[in-house]
Amino acid sequence: MTASMASNDERLKFDSVWRGAHVATMKDGRYSTIENAAIGVVGGRITWIGEAQNLPDFEVLKVHDLGGGWVTPGLIDCHTHLVFGGNRAGEFEQRLNGVSYKEIAQQGGGIASSVNATRAASEAELVASAARRLQSLMADGVTTIEVKSGYGLSLDSELKMLRVASVLENKYPVTIKRTCLAAHAMPPEFDDKDAYIDYLCETVLPKVAALGLADAVDAFCEGIAFSTEQVERYFQKARELGLPIKIHAEQLSALGGTRMAASYQALSADHLEFIDEADVKAMAESGTVAVLLPGAFYTLKESQLPPMDLLRQYGVDIAIATDANPGTSPALSLRLMMNMACTLFGMTPEAALAGATIHGAKALGISDSHGSLEVGKVADFVCWDVESPGELCYWLGGQLVKQRIQHGVSHE
């Protein structure tokens, strides 16, 4: 199982060769293993991969001996709210002491508290707090992460959050995709949802697009947020501006947001506990990825499971993400989410790993370059101190990362 970008009569030249471990390539969403593998890298991309014994004569700047274990693609966390001010640990404790979410909201808690704290925080303060969370995810094997805005809910604050995501990418060895989630909730200065959607379409989205600060646009389609019709107006503007779309949908009720988003060729629809067969069929036809968020399911003690059998029946690709946020999923381990996808949603370890690699890449629109270990793709991979790939879902915690390679460079 070898592949090369050079002809057989040429001596291969690499910046680096990585060997001494087995590889789960995750090609086509399967382990697709290569035992005793070698990976050749040039310019941050894979130019050869196969069994080390089949590697032709080559010249290389450096050979890295991984010293055993398993290599997988770097993990991709395709749904996070990583940038926010403050935290809501106090509310978590209140809820466990019997205070209702409604009562907390009436006291100024809930998302309103995150909005106030995020608006009040400086850009430097947001970078510092998000960096701590980002480093935890990176230490757990994440090499690509999506970061949403949505706790600003005003032009200046939304731009501030998106700039913070850019600063983080420049500061750390990680790929960050930025998503404008300005249609997340109602800001305190608005009391009319239609008027707020008008503001987003007329003011916020055009500015975000003009500055090139977002790779996609997202919205929360739910009774406690925005209606399907309101979200569709927001998506129409995003399409006009050339921005791909994603959607939070069918988490708490069935509103048809998933089907609507699929009609706009949404990259992903996320949460999805209440989708039905028509939704799943629409996703299959549009190629929309189902992003499941077991951390929120767990934290909220939900009982309505996503319809896993329907998703499998229609061949919808399933991604797994942390949904890292201050209120409903304070999760800083994508591996733990993979375990929860297995234990709560009945996924196999292979499917969960695909959900955190190749399908996560598709949910971000980057599966041509990320998510599996194949010739031509970016050399983002992790060497794990495990005896089989299934252990990544098996262990609850623990430091399993031996080496984390980003664009062909090791960051141990």
N, C-alpha and C positions, 0 to 999 in steps of 0.2 A: 504494500500500500504506500506508494511513493508518488511524489509529484515535483516537478521542477520547471522553472521558467527558462532554463538554459538547455541548449541542444546537447546531445550525448557526446559530441566531440569537443566540447568546451570544458575547461576546468572551472568548476563553480567557485564563485567568490562571495564571501559573506562578511558582514560586519561582526556577527556573532553566531555561534552554534550552541544550542542548548541540548544536553543529552544526559543520560543516566536516570531516566524515569519513564514510567508508562504514561500514555496520553489518552484522555477521553476527548476526542475532537468536537463532539456535539454536532457534527455534520448531520443535517436533516433531522435534528432534534433527538438523535440517538447517541449513546455513548460512543459508538464507532471507534473502538479502542485500537491503539497501536502500542504493542509491547516493546519495551526497550527502544524507545523512540529517539529521534533527533529532529530538531527544528532549526532551520537556517533562516537568518534574518538579515535583510538589507534595507537600510533607510527606514527602520521602524515597521517594516512589513515582512510577512512570512514569504520566503521565496522557495523553500523546500521543506517538506515534512514527510516522514516515513520511518521505517525501521532503521536504526542506526547502522546495521550491518549492510544496508543497501545504499548508504550514502556514498556517492562517487568521490573521486579525488577532488579536493577543494583547497582554497586558500581562505584564511580567516584571520581577523584581527584578534579574536578571543574566543576560546572554547570554555563553556561553563558546564561543570559537572554538577548536576542537581542532587546527586547522592541518594537516589531512591525516591519513593513516593509516587504520587499521581499528579499530572498536569491537566488542568482544564482551562477553557477560556476564562478570562477575568469575569467576575460576576457583574451583572448589569442591573442596577436598581432603577427601574423605569418609572417609578411614581413616588416622589417625596415632596414634603413641604419643609425642607431642611432649614430655610431661613425664616426666623421669627424672633421677636423680642420676648424676654421673660420665659416663663413656663407655667404650666397649670397643675403642678404636683399637688398644690393645696386643694384644688377642686377634686382631684382624684381621691384625696383623703376625705373630703366632705361627702362625696357620693357614697363611699364605703361606710360612712357614719350615718347614712340615711337621708341626706339632703338631696332633693330631686334636681335634675338638670334645669328644670324650669325655675326653681327657686334660685339656683346659682346664677342663671341668666338674669333674673330680676335684680340680683345683687351686683350686676355689672360684670359677671363672669362669662364663661363660654368664649366663643370666637371674638366677642367684643373686647375681652380683656387682651387677647393676642393682638388684635388690631391696634388698640391703644398703646400697648408696649412696643409694637413694631414701629408705629409712627414716631414714638418718642425716642427710639434708639437711633444713635448715629450710624452712619455707614460702617465706620470702624468697629463699633460695638457689635453690629450684626455679623460682620466678617469674623470677629473673634469667637462669638458664641456658635455660629454655624461651623466654624473650622473644627471645634472640638467634636461635634457630632460627625462631621465628615471623616475625621481621622479614625473614629471608631469603625465606621463602615469600611474604610479602606483597609484597616488592620484585619478585617474579616473577609477580605478577598475582593472587594468591589473595585473595579477599574473604570467604570462608566456609571454616571448617576444623572438622573433628571432632577431638576430643582424648579419648583413652581413658585410664582408669586402668589398673591391672594390674601395676604394679611395687611396689605396697605390700603387697598380699596379707594385710592385717590391717585391722580396722575403722578405726583411727585413720589409718593411712597411706593407705588408699584414699580416705577423706574428705579428707585433706590434698591428694592429687593432684587431686581434683575441685574443691576450693576454688581451687587454683592456676589451673585452667582458667577459672574465673569471674573471678578477679583479672585475668587476661590480657585477657579480653573487655572488662572495664571500663577497662583501661589503654590499649588499642589500638583503632584503627578497623577492626575485624574482627568477624564473627559467629562465635561458637564454639558448637558442639553437643557436649555432654559425654556420654561413654559409660562406664558402669561395667563394666570388664573384670576383675572380681575373680576370675573363673574362668579365669585365664590360665596359671597354673602352681601347683605345690605350694609353700607357704611352708615354711621350715625347721622350724618348730615342729610341723608335722603330718606324720604318716607314713601316714595312711589317707585316700585320696581321698574316699571316701564321707563320712567324718567332716568333711572340709573343706567339701564341698558342703552338708552339714547346717548348718555354721557360717555359710556364706554366706546360705543361705535363712532361717535363724532370726535372724541377727544383722545381717549386713552389708546385704543388700538392703532390709530394712524400714527401717533407719536412713537409707540413701541416699534412699529414696523419701520418707520423712517430712521430710527436710531439703530436698527438691526439688533435689538436686545433680546428677541425671542425666536426660538426655533419652532414653536407651536403655540396654539391657543387652547385653553381648557375652560370648562364651565361646570358648575354644580347644578345638575337638573334634578330637583327634588322639591317636595312641598314646602320644606323649610328654607329653600333657596329660590330657584327660578324655574318657571314653567318651561315646557317644551317649546312653546311658541317664542318666548323671550330668548331662550338659548339659541333658537334657530336664527333669529335676527342677528345675534352676536356672531354666529358661525358664518352667516352670509357676508358680514363685513370682513371677517378673517379670510374667507375665500377671495374676496375682492382684493385684499392686500397680499395675497399669495402665501398665507400662513396655513400650514396643516392644522388639523383639529384633533382634540381628544375630549373625552367627556367623563365626568363622574355621573353615573346613572344607575337607576334601579337598585340603590342601596337599601332604601327604607320602604319603597313603594313602587308600583308599576305605572310609569307615566308615558312610556313610549319614547323616552329620550335616546335609548340605544338604537332603535330602528331609525330615528331621525338622523342621528349622528352617522350611522352606516350609510345613509343616502348621500352624505357628504364625504364618503370614503375616509372616515375617521381612522387615524392610526390605531387608536385603541378606545375601548369602552371599559371603565374601571368600577370595581365593586361587584355589581351585577347579581346580587342575591335574589332579586325579584324578576329577572328576565324570563320570558316565555319562549316557546318554540319559534314564533314569528321573529322575535328579536335575534335568536341564535341563527336562524336561516339568513336574516339580513346581514349579520356579521360575516357569515361564511361567504356570501356572495360578494361582499365588498372587501374581504381580506382584513377586516378589522380584528385586532387582537383583543382577547379577553384578558384583562389584567385583574387578577384576584389579590385581595389584600387581607390575608388571614389575621394580621395584627389588629386591625380595626374590628373584625368579626369577633376576635377573642376579647379585646378590651371592652367592647360594648355588650358582651355576653349575648350575642345574637343567636337565634335559633333557625332562621331561614337560610339554608345552604344554597349556594349557587347550583344550578342544575348541571352537574358535572357530566351526567350521561348524555344529555342533549348536546353539550359542547363537544364531547368526543364523537357522538354520532354524526355531527355535521362537519367534523374536522376543523373546528375553530382552534387556532393556536392559542395556548394559554400561557401567560406570563405571570410571574410572582414578584411582588415588590413589598417594601417595608411600609409604605405610606407614612414614613417618619413625620410626625407632627406633634404639637404640644397637647392636643386634646384627646384624640381617639386612638392614636397608635404611636406612643412614644417608643418606637422600636429602632434599635441601632445595630441590629444583626440581620442581614439578609439570609444567612444560613438558618437562623431560628425560624424565619418566615417559611423557608423551604421545609423545615420539619413540620411546622403547623399545617402547611399545604398537604403534607402526607397524612398527618394524624387527624386533622379536622375535615379536610376536603377529599380524602381518599386518593390522592395522587401517588404515583410511584416515585421513588427517589430519582429515577432517570427522567421522568416527566418534570419533576420539580427543578432539577438542574437545568433542563432545557428551558424552563420558565424563567430562570435567572440568568440565562445566557442568550441563546439564539432567538427565543421568542421575546425576551426583553428588548433585544436589539431591534426586532421588527416593530415593537410597540413604539420605538423612538424613531423609526424610519431609517435605521442605519445597519440593517442586516446584510447589506452588500459589503460592508467593511468590518463589522464587528459580530461577536456572538458565537463564532465557531473558529476552530483552528484549521484554516485552509490556505492554500497558496493564494497570495494577493491580498489577504486580509491583514488588518492591523495586528501587530505582535503584542497583544495584551493577553497575558496568561498568568496563572497562579500555579505554583508547585505546592502541593499539600502533603502534610505528614500523615498519610493514611495508607491503608492497604487495599482499599477499593473505593471507587467514586461514591458508592452508596453511603459511606461514612459521613459525607458532608451533610446529609440529612439526619443521620443517626445520632451524632453527638449534640447534646444540648449545651452549647458554649464550648469553651476550651480554645486554645490558640493552635489552630491547625495549619496556618499559613507558614510555609518554609521560606518561600520567595514570592514576591509579587512583581511581575514584569510589566512595565507600561511602555508601549512603543519600542520594545526591544531592550529596555534598560531596567536593570534590577533595582527595586526599592525594598530592601529586606525589612 
